[in-house]
């Protein structure tokens, strides 16, 4: 069931909207609120919802005359199917199902990135004897589930180091606590995970990682928002305003991690302590290089590059996850990026500091 994103206390909302007026409404005609629905490729809310929570909590959706409703799903594949079947206007997910499912009739188009780089990386414990990638010869690498981008990363990064698929083993070890337990118990010698999970493990479990990134895939953001091309066309103006709200939120997060962390914790609907705020702020700060506004001066924040999708598609074909490469412009579009980045960044940064 679709549900509204969290609401804010009225007094705070009024103050925020007053601060936004100078840059969100100047020179632009007001319009009635448009509703867009999102289905996410995760079963529950989490830190991966940070940008959307800030877009709601800092008033960016409101200023763009948007009513955003959201539901959660059991995984990226399910989210893609729901969006492709018209059960939601868009999905936010890792992009693999869009590529892998294209030849099977699942036609979605990625239009906005939620990260500035590839989401997964290979990690070993800092005291591991694995110092270089070639040290993983004869070892076992754990991934959350079999197939898709995590396995493609393993094949690509270890292949780049000269290792053949027969030189190492891959096993599924689950997410979060199960992933951490498999590494710390030495059930696996290395793991593939996203940066925020690794950093959370370091903070909560007192472990340290040595991280390896793929030099090719690392340049390709592989998580973000996608929709049917027909829906993008039918609701074009609303999607333009949605992308701008998300990019504004991305700049907000980069400008003041504590203000962003506070909004994120408030979105959970539960009281939080100063220690929880400090811990969340620390993780958000560590994520600065991963999130869309890693470079806040970048005029194309949120870009999903069709050219990069050409490369990503060929990589998935090379490692057996797709039969044929797909032209990047069929599964990715950059049509909204110029509009999304057309706002007063200094005003957004000032708002972030005001909400610190």
KEKETOR-678802 format. One record per residue (C-alpha): x, y, z; residue in one letter. Coordinates in steps of 0.5 Angstrom, whole numbers, padded with zeros to 4 digits, always signed. Layout:
! residues N
XYZA;...
***
This chain:
! residues 356
+0000+0000+0000X;+0003+0007-0002X;+0004+0012+0004X;+0005+0019+0005X;+0013+0021+0006X;+0013+0023+0014X;+0010+0030+0015X;+0014+0036+0019X;+0011+0040+0025X;+0007+0046+0022X;+0012+0051+0025X;+0018+0048+0022X;+0015+0047+0016X;+0013+0055+0015X;+0020+0057+0017X;+0023+0053+0012X;+0018+0055+0006X;+0019+0062+0008X;+0027+0061+0007X;+0026+0057+0001X;+0022+0062-0003X;+0027+0067-0005X;+0030+0061-0009X;+0025+0056-0011X;+0019+0061-0013X;+0023+0067-0016X;+0021+0067-0023X;+0017+0061-0024X;+0010+0060-0024X;+0006+0057-0019X;+0003+0050-0021X;-0002+0045-0017X;+0001+0040-0013X;+0003+0034-0017X;+0003+0027-0014X;+0008+0022-0016X;+0009+0015-0013X;+0016+0011-0012X;+0017+0004-0010X;+0024+0003-0007X;+0028-0004-0008X;+0029-0005+0000X;+0024-0008+0005X;+0024-0002+0010X;+0027+0005+0011X;+0034+0006+0012X;+0040+0011+0011X;+0039+0010+0003X;+0033+0014+0004X;+0037+0020+0006X;+0036+0024+0000X;+0029+0023-0001X;+0028+0024+0007X;+0032+0031+0006X;+0028+0033+0000X;+0021+0032+0004X;+0024+0035+0011X;+0027+0041+0008X;+0021+0043+0004X;+0024+0042-0003X;+0018+0037-0005X;+0013+0043-0002X;+0017+0048-0006X;+0017+0044-0013X;+0009+0043-0012X;+0010+0036-0011X;+0006+0030-0007X;+0011+0024-0006X;+0008+0018-0004X;+0012+0012-0003X;+0012+0004-0002X;+0017-0001+0000X;+0019-0008-0004X;+0022-0014-0003X;+0028-0012-0007X;+0030-0009-0014X;+0027-0014-0018X;+0021-0013-0015X;+0021-0005-0015X;+0023-0006-0023X;+0017-0010-0024X;+0012-0006-0020X;+0014+0001-0024X;+0014-0003-0031X;+0007-0005-0029X;+0004+0001-0028X;+0004+0000-0020X;+0008+0006-0019X;+0011+0012-0023X;+0018+0010-0021X;+0023+0006-0017X;+0029+0007-0014X;+0034+0001-0014X;+0040-0001-0016X;+0040-0001-0024X;+0042-0008-0026X;+0034-0011-0027X;+0033-0005-0032X;+0039-0008-0036X;+0038-0015-0035X;+0031-0015-0036X;+0031-0011-0042X;+0031-0017-0047X;+0025-0020-0043X;+0021-0014-0044X;+0022-0010-0038X;+0023-0003-0041X;+0025+0002-0036X;+0029+0008-0037X;+0034+0011-0031X;+0034+0018-0031X;+0037+0020-0024X;+0043+0018-0020X;+0043+0017-0012X;+0050+0016-0012X;+0056+0019-0015X;+0060+0013-0016X;+0059+0005-0016X;+0056+0003-0010X;+0059-0004-0009X;+0066-0005-0007X;+0071-0011-0005X;+0073-0011+0003X;+0078-0015+0007X;+0079-0014+0015X;+0085-0009+0016X;+0089-0014+0019X;+0088-0019+0013X;+0094-0022+0010X;+0090-0020+0003X;+0094-0014+0002X;+0093-0014-0006X;+0088-0017-0010X;+0092-0022-0013X;+0093-0025-0006X;+0085-0027-0006X;+0088-0033-0011X;+0085-0039-0008X;+0081-0035-0003X;+0073-0034-0002X;+0069-0028-0003X;+0063-0027+0000X;+0057-0023-0003X;+0050-0021-0001X;+0046-0025-0006X;+0048-0029-0012X;+0048-0025-0019X;+0048-0018-0021X;+0052-0013-0020X;+0056-0015-0014X;+0058-0021-0018X;+0060-0017-0024X;+0064-0013-0019X;+0068-0019-0017X;+0069-0022-0024X;+0071-0015-0026X;+0076-0013-0021X;+0079-0019-0020X;+0080-0020-0027X;+0083-0014-0028X;+0088-0016-0023X;+0090-0022-0027X;+0085-0027-0023X;+0081-0032-0027X;+0074-0034-0025X;+0077-0041-0023X;+0082-0038-0018X;+0077-0036-0013X;+0071-0038-0010X;+0064-0034-0009X;+0059-0035-0004X;+0053-0032-0002X;+0053-0029+0006X;+0047-0024+0006X;+0047-0017+0008X;+0048-0013+0015X;+0050-0017+0021X;+0050-0024+0017X;+0055-0021+0012X;+0059-0018+0018X;+0059-0024+0022X;+0062-0028+0015X;+0068-0024+0015X;+0070-0023+0022X;+0069-0031+0023X;+0073-0032+0017X;+0068-0036+0013X;+0070-0032+0008X;+0077-0028+0006X;+0073-0022+0003X;+0066-0019+0002X;+0063-0014-0003X;+0058-0009+0000X;+0056-0002+0000X;+0060+0004+0003X;+0055+0006+0008X;+0054-0002+0011X;+0062-0002+0011X;+0062+0004+0015X;+0057+0002+0020X;+0060-0004+0021X;+0066+0000+0023X;+0063+0004+0028X;+0058-0001+0031X;+0063-0007+0031X;+0069-0004+0032X;+0072-0007+0026X;+0077-0004+0020X;+0077-0005+0013X;+0082-0005+0007X;+0078-0003+0001X;+0079-0004-0006X;+0075-0001-0012X;+0074-0003-0019X;+0078+0002-0023X;+0073+0002-0029X;+0066+0000-0025X;+0067+0005-0020X;+0066+0011-0025X;+0059+0009-0026X;+0053+0010-0021X;+0049+0004-0021X;+0043+0006-0016X;+0038+0011-0017X;+0031+0013-0020X;+0028+0010-0026X;+0021+0010-0030X;+0017+0007-0036X;+0019+0012-0042X;+0012+0013-0043X;+0011+0015-0036X;+0017+0020-0036X;+0013+0023-0042X;+0006+0024-0039X;+0009+0027-0033X;+0015+0030-0036X;+0014+0037-0032X;+0013+0033-0025X;+0019+0029-0026X;+0023+0035-0028X;+0021+0038-0021X;+0022+0032-0018X;+0029+0031-0020X;+0031+0039-0018X;+0028+0037-0011X;+0033+0031-0011X;+0039+0035-0013X;+0037+0041-0008X;+0037+0036-0003X;+0044+0033-0005X;+0047+0040-0004X;+0044+0041+0003X;+0046+0034+0005X;+0053+0036+0003X;+0053+0043+0006X;+0051+0041+0013X;+0051+0033+0015X;+0049+0034+0022X;+0042+0038+0019X;+0041+0032+0014X;+0042+0027+0020X;+0037+0031+0024X;+0032+0031+0019X;+0033+0023+0017X;+0033+0021+0025X;+0026+0026+0025X;+0023+0022+0019X;+0024+0015+0023X;+0018+0018+0028X;+0022+0016+0034X;+0026+0020+0039X;+0033+0020+0038X;+0039+0022+0043X;+0045+0027+0042X;+0049+0021+0041X;+0045+0018+0036X;+0045+0024+0032X;+0053+0025+0033X;+0053+0018+0030X;+0049+0019+0024X;+0052+0025+0023X;+0059+0022+0022X;+0056+0016+0017X;+0053+0022+0013X;+0060+0026+0013X;+0064+0019+0011X;+0059+0018+0005X;+0060+0025+0002X;+0064+0022-0003X;+0059+0017-0005X;+0053+0021-0005X;+0050+0025-0011X;+0053+0032-0009X;+0060+0029-0008X;+0063+0036-0012X;+0057+0041-0010X;+0060+0045-0016X;+0058+0040-0021X;+0053+0043-0026X;+0051+0036-0027X;+0049+0033-0021X;+0045+0026-0021X;+0047+0025-0028X;+0046+0018-0031X;+0050+0017-0037X;+0048+0013-0043X;+0055+0013-0045X;+0057+0010-0038X;+0051+0005-0039X;+0054+0002-0045X;+0060+0000-0042X;+0056-0003-0036X;+0052-0007-0041X;+0058-0009-0044X;+0061-0011-0037X;+0054-0015-0035X;+0055-0019-0042X;+0062-0020-0041X;+0061-0024-0034X;+0054-0028-0037X;+0049-0024-0034X;+0046-0021-0040X;+0046-0024-0047X;+0047-0018-0051X;+0049-0011-0050X;+0044-0005-0050X;+0045+0002-0053X;+0046+0006-0047X;+0041+0011-0049X;+0035+0006-0049X;+0036+0005-0042X;+0038+0012-0039X;+0037+0019-0040X;+0040+0025-0038X;+0034+0030-0041X;+0032+0032-0034X;+0039+0034-0031X;+0040+0041-0034X;+0033+0043-0031X;+0035+0039-0024X;+0041+0043-0023X;+0038+0050-0024X;+0037+0053-0018X;+0041+0058-0013X;+0046+0053-0009X;+0048+0058-0004X;+0041+0059-0002X;+0040+0051-0001X;+0047+0051+0003X;+0045+0057+0007X;+0038+0053+0009X;+0042+0047+0011X;+0046+0051+0016X;+0040+0055+0019X;+0037+0048+0020X;+0044+0045+0023X;
***
